[in-house]
């Protein structure tokens, strides 16, 4: 009886996941760090209460961004518990996911500075939903399905009205 044919091994097309995991950890660490750079402590002459009043959208979105990035990192880390080796398609898919991770600080800053702009909020939400899809397709679909309920229920209009009246 002959031996089963072994698949030809090409060291360029398959390898350990350690370098990819290290790169991903670096992306997540940098993105999480960049989130905090948008927070301002104000000036020396500015009262702390005024700084806090002006900073609350940035602070809220900082925690939201950290929560999203933390969930994505945790899902990525858990997925690699089951992945022994990587290949070119897997590496490129991981890099595509990391591109959305890298954009989170920018979309967070964009929506914090333009929180009354539907376009800014759309860009922010689209980026988070795309990133969430890498963690759980069901969660991303649920988010996209639930978003229309905000205007239908009237919640978004009430929030917009309140935010519009505070400035």
NORGIBEL-V39291 format. One record per residue. N is the residue number from 0. RES is the residue in one small letter. PSI is psi as a letter, one per 40 degrees, with the letter a starting at -180 (NA if undefined). Layout:
n = [N | N]
res = [RES | RES]
psi = [PSI | PSI]
//
This chain:
n = [0 | 1 | 2 | 3 | 4 | 5 | 6 | 7 | 8 | 9 | 10 | 11 | 12 | 13 | 14 | 15 | 16 | 17 | 18 | 19 | 20 | 21 | 22 | 23 | 24 | 25 | 26 | 27 | 28 | 29 | 30 | 31 | 32 | 33 | 34 | 35 | 36 | 37 | 38 | 39 | 40 | 41 | 42 | 43 | 44 | 45 | 46 | 47 | 48 | 49 | 50 | 51 | 52 | 53 | 54 | 55 | 56 | 57 | 58 | 59 | 60 | 61 | 62 | 63 | 64 | 65 | 66 | 67 | 68 | 69 | 70 | 71 | 72 | 73 | 74 | 75 | 76 | 77 | 78 | 79 | 80 | 81 | 82 | 83 | 84 | 85 | 86 | 87 | 88 | 89 | 90 | 91 | 92 | 93 | 94 | 95 | 96 | 97 | 98 | 99 | 100 | 101 | 102 | 103 | 104 | 105 | 106 | 107 | 108 | 109 | 110 | 111 | 112 | 113 | 114 | 115 | 116 | 117 | 118 | 119 | 120 | 121 | 122 | 123 | 124 | 125 | 126 | 127 | 128 | 129 | 130 | 131 | 132 | 133 | 134 | 135 | 136 | 137 | 138 | 139 | 140 | 141 | 142 | 143 | 144 | 145 | 146 | 147 | 148 | 149 | 150 | 151 | 152 | 153 | 154 | 155 | 156 | 157 | 158 | 159 | 160 | 161 | 162 | 163 | 164 | 165 | 166]
res = [x | x | x | x | x | x | x | x | x | x | x | x | x | x | x | x | x | x | x | x | x | x | x | x | x | x | x | x | x | x | x | x | x | x | x | x | x | x | x | x | x | x | x | x | x | x | x | x | x | x | x | x | x | x | x | x | x | x | x | x | x | x | x | x | x | x | x | x | x | x | x | x | x | x | x | x | x | x | x | x | x | x | x | x | x | x | x | x | x | x | x | x | x | x | x | x | x | x | x | x | x | x | x | x | x | x | x | x | x | x | x | x | x | x | x | x | x | x | x | x | x | x | x | x | x | x | x | x | x | x | x | x | x | x | x | x | x | x | x | x | x | x | x | x | x | x | x | x | x | x | x | x | x | x | x | x | x | x | x | x | x | x | x | x | x | x | x]
psi = [h | i | i | i | h | i | h | h | h | h | e | e | e | i | a | i | e | d | d | d | d | d | d | d | d | d | d | d | d | d | d | d | d | d | d | d | e | e | h | i | e | a | i | d | e | h | i | d | d | d | d | d | d | d | e | d | d | d | d | d | d | d | d | d | d | d | d | d | d | d | d | d | d | d | d | d | d | d | d | e | d | e | h | d | i | i | a | d | d | d | d | d | d | d | d | d | d | d | d | d | d | d | e | d | d | d | d | d | d | d | d | d | d | f | e | e | h | d | d | d | d | d | d | d | d | d | d | d | d | d | d | d | d | d | d | h | d | d | d | d | d | d | d | d | d | d | d | e | d | d | d | d | e | e | d | d | d | d | d | d | d | d | d | d | e | e | NA]
//
